[in-house]
Amino acid sequence: MEKMTELKPTEKSRTYTFPGGERITLGPVTHFLALPSGTHRLKTADGKPHIVPVGWLHVEIETESWTPIAFPRLAGRRRRSSSGLG
């Protein structure tokens, strides 16, 4: 199993929005792992693990700065260039 990335600094919160407008907010988030399926695994400051299933439309992250994270290439999806233009 892949190892979660420790977030430094810790994210204050992550809010995932799903079809139909349902929202889930988790935080503070201390560790993160994106699976090739699109599912996210998180650990919060209280030590609890969380799984956010594929299907979310948007994620809003409240943080002071970004932790570099490697995202796996999603099967069947074309990766956009870093410029966002293709």
C-alpha positions, -999 to 999 in steps of 0.1 A, spaced: 0 0 0 12 35 -8 22 58 21 3 89 29 21 123 25 25 142 58 12 177 51 34 205 64 17 228 73 -14 209 82 -44 219 62 -70 237 83 -98 219 64 -109 202 31 -145 205 19 -156 181 -8 -187 188 -29 -206 159 -45 -233 158 -71 -266 172 -57 -247 197 -36 -238 174 -6 -207 187 11 -183 170 36 -158 190 56 -128 174 73 -100 189 93 -75 197 103 -59 173 77 -24 160 86 -19 133 60 -31 128 24 -30 101 -3 -47 102 -38 -54 68 -52 -54 61 -90 -92 56 -88 -97 92 -76 -105 82 -41 -87 103 -14 -74 89 19 -69 114 47 -59 115 83 -71 142 106 -53 157 137 -73 135 160 -57 105 144 -88 93 126 -85 80 90 -110 90 64 -118 78 29 -134 102 5 -149 81 -24 -145 90 -61 -174 110 -74 -167 144 -58 -169 174 -81 -148 199 -63 -125 202 -33 -119 234 -14 -87 234 7 -80 260 35 -43 261 41 -15 285 47 7 270 20 8 240 -3 26 207 4 39 192 -29 20 160 -35 24 135 -64 -9 126 -79 -12 92 -97 -21 91 -133 -58 82 -136 -66 53 -159 -82 65 -191 -78 102 -184 -55 125 -202 -32 145 -180 -32 183 -186 0 201 -189 13 222 -160 2 253 -180 -34 241 -179 -36 245 -217 -36 209 -228 
